[in-house]
Amino acid sequence: PKVMTMTPAAIERVRKLMEAKGPSVAGLKIGVKKGGCAGMEYTLDWVDAVSKFDEVVEQDGARVIVDPQAVLFLLG
């Protein structure tokens, strides 16, 4: 199953932000870290490369990279 999908508005926004960041940006990476009410919180960072075990969700020029530790939190 896909880790996540993006709405047309999200695709457009991520794509435009990627264009503004320049060609060296590989995509927007979603991760998790300890904190927040439930014990975990999401992180968002621009990255220059995709790591070996990252999941990549790409739609119409928008690329979101999901850290392996975040996958279980996004499924469902």
Secondary structure, DSSP 8 states (H G I E B T S, - for coil): --S----HHHHHHHHHHHHHH-TT--EEEEEEEE-STTSEEEEEEEESS--TT-EEEEETTEEEEE-HHHHHHH--
